[in-house]
Amino acid sequence: MGFGDAIRTCLSKYLTIQGRARRSEYWWFYLFVILVATLPTQLGMAMESGPIMVIGGLLSLALIIPTITAGIRRFHDKDKSGWWFFIGLVPLVGIILLLYWFVTPGTAGPNRFGEDPLA
């Protein structure tokens, strides 16, 4: 899955937590979120323009939900419940576990959350 496909998929599944998300879908969308969150803010600071910074903040707020739902679908690809997302609240250990789970491949073949997205 490419950059544009990942963005279209995650935004079209804005509130969808059913199903599975492969690694490329999650990480390409995460890159998009980082770019959208930082570029307007940096541009607004460089130009000393408050409205551009506000737009960047609003875009970041709008992307919180699809980022969480893509993360939950990524957990489903690992055959884990979406509730594991909250382990990120544990300092240091939680972030390391999240990163490990999001980087490693999902389960091969179907699991309790659906068909293998790579099949």
Secondary structure, DSSP 8 states (H G I E B T S, - for coil): --HHHHHHHHHHTTT--SS---HHHHHHHHHHHHHHHHHHHHHHHHHT-HHHHHHHHHHHHHTHHHHHHHHHHHHHHTT--GGGGGGGGSTTHHHHHHHHHHHS---SS-BTTBS-TT-
